[in-house]
Amino acid sequence: MKIAIVGYGKMGKIIAEIAAKRGHEIVATLNETPTSENLNNPDVAIEFSNPEVAFNNIKICLENKIPLICGTTGWLDRKPEIEKIASENGTAFLYGSNFSLGVNLFFALNEKLADLMKNFNEYNVQLEEIHHVHKKDAPSGTAISLAEGIIKNDRRFDAWKLDETKENQLGIFAIREDEVPGTHSVFYRSEVDEIEIKHTAFSRDGFALGAVIASEWIQGKTGNFSMKDVLFG
């Protein structure tokens, strides 16, 4: 499989290493705006850039009918536009707030726990995420996905917000600390006890591996997908 990497920073370089080990060819590593020429005719593009340029990067790839895997967060207000572009061009788009296989299992566990806890109003829910100081968006896309999973299953909440949980708004504490790859926790606290589920990433390798696996999975498909499709069909 021929892969173009759009956004060749720390994550992009790890993706390139893992993809090569799995027998794939890296045909482009771009920090500039992608074009039909510099993409070099890949089978798939993997986009890990930054929120300011992600939309344009993705749009160009999809308009060139290149299936795209996106791990950039912080631009999701325009995601419906991208999904429409993918459909109109007969190609495939897969967004993941986090490509780690463990985190995606954590998402499923989070939704199951939210469903179990929805009738126990004595427990207050709070989310916390910790990332390295270089991360530009807050809260993280992973924390937003966790919050959305809880909101879907617990009628007490209809929105999330930064800071402490209050009334119908589910709170997310976003902490930036040293070189932490990513730690996400969900707390259910009552006056007498606390239930906590937590995922801790030890490195970026798990994110990169998941992105490559998603790239392998998306071959020959059209439409809009998520990691849930990759892992659970």
C-alpha positions as CSV (number, residue, x, y, z in Angstrom):
1,M,0.0,0.0,0.0
2,K,1.3,3.5,-0.9
3,I,0.8,6.0,1.9
4,A,1.1,9.8,1.9
5,I,1.6,11.4,5.3
6,V,0.2,14.9,5.6
7,G,1.8,16.5,8.7
8,Y,5.2,15.0,9.2
9,G,5.8,15.9,12.8
10,K,6.4,13.5,15.7
11,M,3.3,11.5,15.0
12,G,3.9,11.5,11.3
13,K,7.4,10.1,11.7
14,I,6.3,7.3,14.0
15,I,3.5,6.4,11.5
16,A,6.1,6.2,8.7
17,E,8.2,3.8,10.8
18,I,5.4,1.5,11.7
19,A,3.9,1.6,8.2
20,A,7.3,0.6,6.7
21,K,7.6,-2.2,9.2
22,R,4.2,-3.5,8.1
23,G,5.5,-3.6,4.4
24,H,3.9,-0.3,3.2
25,E,5.6,2.3,1.0
26,I,5.7,6.0,2.1
27,V,5.4,8.0,-1.1
28,A,5.0,11.5,0.4
29,T,5.8,13.2,3.7
30,L,4.4,16.7,3.7
31,N,4.5,19.7,6.0
32,E,3.3,21.9,3.2
33,T,-0.2,22.1,1.6
34,P,-0.9,18.9,-0.3
35,T,-1.4,19.0,-4.0
36,S,-2.2,16.4,-6.7
37,E,1.5,16.5,-7.6
38,N,3.2,16.3,-4.2
39,L,0.9,13.7,-2.9
40,N,2.5,11.3,-5.4
41,N,-0.6,9.2,-6.2
42,P,-1.0,7.3,-2.9
43,D,-3.6,4.6,-2.1
44,V,-4.4,6.5,1.2
45,A,-3.4,9.7,3.0
46,I,-2.9,9.9,6.8
47,E,-3.4,13.4,8.1
48,F,-1.9,14.5,11.5
49,S,-1.2,18.2,11.2
50,N,-2.8,21.0,13.3
51,P,-6.3,22.5,13.6
52,E,-5.6,25.6,11.5
53,V,-4.8,23.7,8.3
54,A,-6.5,20.3,8.8
55,F,-9.7,21.2,7.0
56,N,-7.9,22.4,3.8
57,N,-5.5,19.4,3.9
58,I,-8.4,16.9,4.1
59,K,-10.5,18.7,1.5
60,I,-7.7,18.6,-1.1
61,C,-7.0,14.9,-0.6
62,L,-10.7,13.9,-0.8
63,E,-11.2,16.1,-3.9
64,N,-8.3,14.1,-5.5
65,K,-10.3,11.0,-4.6
66,I,-7.7,9.8,-2.1
67,P,-9.1,8.0,0.9
68,L,-8.0,9.8,4.1
69,I,-7.4,8.9,7.7
70,C,-7.5,11.9,10.0
71,G,-6.2,12.2,13.6
72,T,-6.1,16.0,13.9
73,T,-8.4,17.4,16.5
74,G,-9.7,20.9,17.1
75,W,-11.5,21.5,13.8
76,L,-14.6,19.3,14.1
77,D,-17.1,22.1,13.7
78,R,-16.5,21.6,10.0
79,K,-16.6,17.8,10.0
80,P,-20.0,17.6,8.3
81,E,-18.6,19.6,5.3
82,I,-15.8,17.1,5.0
83,E,-18.1,14.1,5.2
84,K,-20.2,15.7,2.4
85,I,-17.0,16.2,0.2
86,A,-16.0,12.5,0.7
87,S,-19.5,11.3,-0.4
88,E,-19.6,13.7,-3.4
89,N,-16.2,12.4,-4.6
90,G,-16.9,8.8,-4.1
91,T,-14.0,8.2,-1.7
92,A,-13.6,7.4,2.0
93,F,-12.9,9.5,5.1
94,L,-12.2,8.1,8.6
95,Y,-11.8,10.4,11.6
96,G,-10.5,9.3,14.9
97,S,-10.1,11.5,18.0
98,N,-7.7,8.7,19.1
99,F,-6.5,5.8,17.0
100,S,-5.1,3.8,20.0
101,L,-6.8,0.3,20.1
102,G,-6.8,0.5,23.9
103,V,-8.6,3.9,23.8
104,N,-11.2,2.7,21.4
105,L,-11.9,-0.2,23.8
106,F,-12.0,2.4,26.6
107,F,-14.7,4.3,24.6
108,A,-16.9,1.2,24.6
109,L,-16.3,0.6,28.3
110,N,-17.1,4.3,29.0
111,E,-20.5,4.0,27.2
112,K,-21.3,0.8,29.0
113,L,-20.5,2.3,32.4
114,A,-22.5,5.4,31.6
115,D,-25.5,3.2,30.8
116,L,-25.1,1.3,34.1
117,M,-24.8,4.6,36.1
118,K,-27.5,6.6,34.5
119,N,-30.1,6.0,37.3
120,F,-27.8,6.6,40.2
121,N,-28.1,10.3,40.7
122,E,-26.1,10.3,43.9
123,Y,-23.0,9.9,41.7
124,N,-21.6,13.0,40.1
125,V,-19.6,12.5,36.8
126,Q,-16.4,14.3,36.0
127,L,-13.8,13.9,33.2
128,E,-10.1,14.7,33.3
129,E,-7.5,14.6,30.5
130,I,-3.7,15.2,30.8
131,H,-1.5,15.9,27.8
132,H,1.9,17.3,26.9
133,V,2.3,21.1,26.9
134,H,2.6,21.2,23.1
135,K,-1.0,20.2,22.5
136,K,-2.9,23.1,21.0
137,D,-6.5,22.2,21.6
138,A,-8.3,21.7,24.9
139,P,-10.1,19.6,25.8
140,S,-8.6,16.8,23.8
141,G,-10.6,15.2,21.0
142,T,-10.5,11.9,23.1
143,A,-12.0,13.7,26.1
144,I,-14.8,15.1,23.9
145,S,-15.5,11.6,22.5
146,L,-15.7,10.3,26.1
147,A,-18.1,13.1,27.1
148,E,-20.3,12.5,24.0
149,G,-20.4,8.8,25.0
150,I,-21.7,9.7,28.4
151,I,-24.2,12.3,27.2
152,K,-25.6,9.7,24.8
153,N,-26.3,7.3,27.6
154,D,-27.1,9.6,30.6
155,R,-30.1,11.9,30.3
156,R,-28.8,14.2,33.1
157,F,-26.5,15.8,30.6
158,D,-27.0,17.5,27.3
159,A,-23.6,19.3,26.8
160,W,-20.0,19.3,28.0
161,K,-17.9,22.2,29.1
162,L,-14.3,22.8,30.3
163,D,-14.1,22.9,34.1
164,E,-16.3,21.3,36.8
165,T,-19.5,19.4,36.1
166,K,-22.5,21.7,36.8
167,E,-26.2,20.9,36.4
168,N,-26.7,19.5,32.8
169,Q,-23.2,20.3,31.7
170,L,-20.6,17.5,31.9
171,G,-17.3,18.9,33.1
172,I,-13.8,18.2,31.6
173,F,-10.6,19.2,33.4
174,A,-7.9,19.7,30.8
175,I,-4.4,19.6,32.2
176,R,-1.1,20.3,30.2
177,E,1.9,18.7,31.8
178,D,5.5,18.0,30.6
179,E,5.6,15.4,27.8
180,V,2.6,13.3,28.8
181,P,1.3,11.4,25.7
182,G,-2.2,11.2,27.0
183,T,-4.1,10.2,30.1
184,H,-7.9,10.1,30.3
185,S,-10.0,9.5,33.4
186,V,-13.8,9.3,34.1
187,F,-14.9,9.7,37.7
188,Y,-18.2,8.8,39.3
189,R,-18.1,10.3,42.9
190,S,-20.7,10.1,45.6
191,E,-20.4,11.1,49.3
192,V,-19.3,7.6,50.3
193,D,-17.2,6.3,47.4
194,E,-15.7,6.8,43.9
195,I,-15.6,4.7,40.7
196,E,-12.9,5.5,38.3
197,I,-12.0,4.2,34.8
198,K,-8.7,5.4,33.3
199,H,-6.6,5.0,30.2
200,T,-2.9,5.9,30.2
201,A,-0.8,6.0,27.0
202,F,2.9,5.2,27.5
203,S,4.0,6.5,24.1
204,R,2.6,7.7,20.7
205,D,3.2,4.3,19.2
206,G,-0.3,3.0,19.9
207,F,-1.8,6.0,18.1
208,A,0.4,5.4,15.1
209,L,-0.3,1.7,14.9
210,G,-4.1,2.3,15.0
211,A,-3.8,4.9,12.2
212,V,-1.9,2.4,10.0
213,I,-4.4,-0.4,10.7
214,A,-7.3,2.0,9.8
215,S,-5.5,2.8,6.5
216,E,-5.3,-0.9,5.7
217,W,-8.9,-1.4,6.6
218,I,-10.3,1.5,4.5
219,Q,-8.9,0.2,1.2
220,G,-11.7,-0.3,-1.4
221,K,-14.3,1.4,0.7
222,T,-16.4,4.5,0.2
223,G,-18.2,6.6,2.8
224,N,-17.5,8.1,6.2
225,F,-16.2,5.9,9.1
226,S,-14.7,5.8,12.6
227,M,-12.5,3.5,14.5
228,K,-15.6,1.8,15.8
229,D,-16.1,0.5,12.2
230,V,-12.5,-0.8,12.1
231,L,-12.6,-2.6,15.4
232,F,-16.2,-3.7,15.8
233,G,-17.5,-3.8,12.2
